[in-house]
Amino acid sequence: MARVRARPNDLSVGEMAARAGVPVSTLHYYEAEGLIESWRTPANHRRYDRRELRRVAIVRVAQSVGVPLAEIRTVLDRIPRDRAVSAADWAAAAEPWQAMLDERIELMQRLRDQMGHCVGCGCLSLTNCPLYNADDRLGANGAGPRRWLGRPEERESLDD
């Protein structure tokens, strides 16, 4: 954290927490994890550039859908800090998440659509239920809900 002269549009830690909708301790944690940055005034008061609010918002939304902090940090590291961030900068930084988010969306949709049919075995499908899987032939493919979590091509091969 550098010490610089206070800038009128920067936020104190309390203001930043209130605007971001997180506790001060969360801001400190995000900063320790390298997700956001602050600086210190000559009076040793912590300040945040208002642009850090966008970074906090990205972290919170990404965390809410299960993206690990390490992956969030990788994307945020691609966003420039030395100038105003453009829409193109955000799009380029988020590009690595496209496939991962599409996969998560598909997984959540399957969970939503199939969970009501579960009979407690973990496959989440009556038509593909291990109760109908004589001699547990799918067990040879390993433990866990293979039909449900596998890639589409793996799920199709299990239907044979």
C-alpha positions as CSV (number, residue, x, y, z in Angstrom):
1,M,0.0,0.0,0.0
2,A,1.5,3.3,-1.1
3,R,1.0,6.6,0.8
4,V,-0.3,9.3,-1.4
5,R,-2.3,12.5,-1.0
6,A,-6.0,12.0,-0.5
7,R,-8.1,12.3,-3.6
8,P,-11.6,13.6,-3.3
9,N,-13.4,10.8,-5.1
10,D,-11.7,8.0,-3.2
11,L,-13.6,6.0,-0.5
12,S,-12.7,5.4,3.1
13,V,-12.8,1.7,4.2
14,G,-16.2,2.3,5.8
15,E,-17.6,4.1,2.7
16,M,-16.3,1.3,0.5
17,A,-17.8,-1.4,2.7
18,A,-21.2,0.4,2.7
19,R,-21.2,1.0,-1.1
20,A,-20.0,-2.6,-1.8
21,G,-22.5,-4.2,0.6
22,V,-19.8,-6.1,2.5
23,P,-18.3,-6.0,5.9
24,V,-15.0,-4.1,6.3
25,S,-13.4,-7.5,7.2
26,T,-14.3,-8.8,3.7
27,L,-12.6,-5.8,2.1
28,H,-9.5,-6.6,4.1
29,Y,-9.7,-10.3,3.1
30,Y,-10.1,-9.4,-0.6
31,E,-7.2,-7.1,-0.4
32,A,-5.0,-9.8,1.3
33,E,-6.0,-12.2,-1.5
34,G,-4.9,-9.7,-4.1
35,L,-8.4,-9.1,-5.5
36,I,-8.6,-5.4,-4.7
37,E,-6.1,-2.7,-3.8
38,S,-6.1,0.3,-1.4
39,W,-3.7,3.0,-0.5
40,R,-2.9,5.0,2.6
41,T,-3.1,8.7,3.3
42,P,-0.4,10.6,5.1
43,A,-2.5,10.2,8.2
44,N,-2.4,6.4,7.6
45,H,-6.1,6.1,6.6
46,R,-6.9,3.4,4.2
47,R,-8.6,4.6,0.9
48,Y,-10.0,2.8,-2.1
49,D,-10.3,4.1,-5.7
50,R,-14.0,4.0,-6.6
51,R,-13.1,1.6,-9.5
52,E,-12.5,-1.0,-6.9
53,L,-16.3,-1.2,-6.4
54,R,-16.6,-3.0,-9.7
55,R,-13.9,-5.5,-8.7
56,V,-15.7,-6.3,-5.5
57,A,-19.0,-6.7,-7.4
58,I,-17.3,-9.2,-9.8
59,V,-15.9,-11.1,-6.8
60,R,-19.2,-11.3,-5.1
61,V,-21.2,-12.4,-8.1
62,A,-18.5,-15.0,-9.2
63,Q,-18.4,-16.4,-5.6
64,S,-22.1,-16.7,-5.6
65,V,-22.0,-19.1,-8.5
66,G,-19.1,-21.1,-7.0
67,V,-16.1,-19.6,-8.8
68,P,-13.0,-20.1,-6.6
69,L,-11.1,-17.0,-5.6
70,A,-8.0,-18.2,-7.5
71,E,-10.0,-18.2,-10.7
72,I,-11.5,-14.8,-9.9
73,R,-8.0,-13.4,-9.2
74,T,-6.8,-14.7,-12.6
75,V,-9.5,-12.8,-14.4
76,L,-9.1,-9.7,-12.3
77,D,-5.4,-9.7,-12.9
78,R,-6.2,-9.2,-16.6
79,I,-8.0,-5.9,-16.0
80,P,-5.8,-2.8,-16.2
81,R,-5.3,-0.7,-13.1
82,D,-3.4,2.2,-14.6
83,R,-6.3,3.6,-16.6
84,A,-10.1,3.6,-17.0
85,V,-11.4,0.1,-17.8
86,S,-13.3,-0.2,-21.0
87,A,-16.1,-2.6,-21.9
88,A,-13.6,-4.3,-24.2
89,D,-11.2,-4.8,-21.3
90,W,-13.9,-6.5,-19.2
91,A,-15.0,-8.7,-22.1
92,A,-11.4,-9.8,-22.8
93,A,-10.8,-10.5,-19.1
94,A,-14.0,-12.5,-18.8
95,E,-13.4,-14.6,-21.9
96,P,-11.7,-17.5,-20.1
97,W,-14.9,-17.9,-18.0
98,Q,-17.2,-18.4,-21.0
99,A,-16.9,-22.2,-21.3
100,M,-16.8,-22.7,-17.5
101,L,-19.9,-20.6,-16.9
102,D,-21.7,-22.4,-19.8
103,E,-20.9,-25.7,-18.2
104,R,-22.1,-24.5,-14.8
105,I,-25.3,-23.2,-16.3
106,E,-26.0,-26.5,-17.9
107,L,-25.3,-28.4,-14.7
108,M,-27.6,-26.1,-12.7
109,Q,-30.4,-26.5,-15.3
110,R,-30.0,-30.3,-15.1
111,L,-30.2,-30.1,-11.3
112,R,-33.3,-27.9,-11.5
113,D,-35.0,-30.2,-14.1
114,Q,-34.1,-33.6,-12.6
115,M,-33.8,-33.2,-8.9
116,G,-37.5,-33.8,-8.3
117,H,-37.2,-37.3,-9.7
118,C,-34.5,-38.4,-7.4
119,V,-35.2,-41.5,-5.3
120,G,-32.1,-41.0,-3.1
121,C,-29.4,-42.8,-5.1
122,G,-27.6,-39.8,-6.4
123,C,-28.2,-40.3,-10.2
124,L,-31.1,-37.8,-10.2
125,S,-33.0,-39.7,-12.8
126,L,-35.6,-42.5,-12.6
127,T,-34.9,-43.6,-16.1
128,N,-31.2,-43.9,-15.5
129,C,-31.4,-45.0,-11.9
130,P,-28.9,-47.6,-10.6
131,L,-32.0,-49.5,-9.4
132,Y,-32.6,-50.3,-13.0
133,N,-28.8,-50.8,-13.6
134,A,-28.5,-54.5,-13.3
135,D,-25.3,-55.7,-11.6
136,D,-24.2,-52.1,-11.2
137,R,-22.6,-52.1,-14.6
138,L,-22.1,-48.3,-14.3
139,G,-20.1,-48.9,-11.2
140,A,-17.2,-50.0,-13.4
141,N,-16.9,-46.3,-14.5
142,G,-16.1,-45.1,-11.0
143,A,-17.9,-43.8,-7.9
144,G,-20.3,-40.8,-7.9
145,P,-23.1,-39.5,-10.0
146,R,-21.4,-40.2,-13.3
147,R,-24.5,-39.8,-15.5
148,W,-25.3,-36.5,-14.0
149,L,-21.8,-34.8,-13.6
150,G,-20.0,-36.2,-16.7
151,R,-19.5,-34.4,-20.0
152,P,-22.4,-34.9,-22.4
153,E,-20.4,-37.4,-24.5
154,E,-19.6,-39.4,-21.4
155,R,-23.3,-39.4,-20.3
156,E,-24.4,-40.6,-23.7
157,S,-21.9,-43.5,-23.6
158,L,-23.2,-44.6,-20.2
159,D,-26.7,-45.0,-21.7
160,D,-25.5,-48.0,-23.8
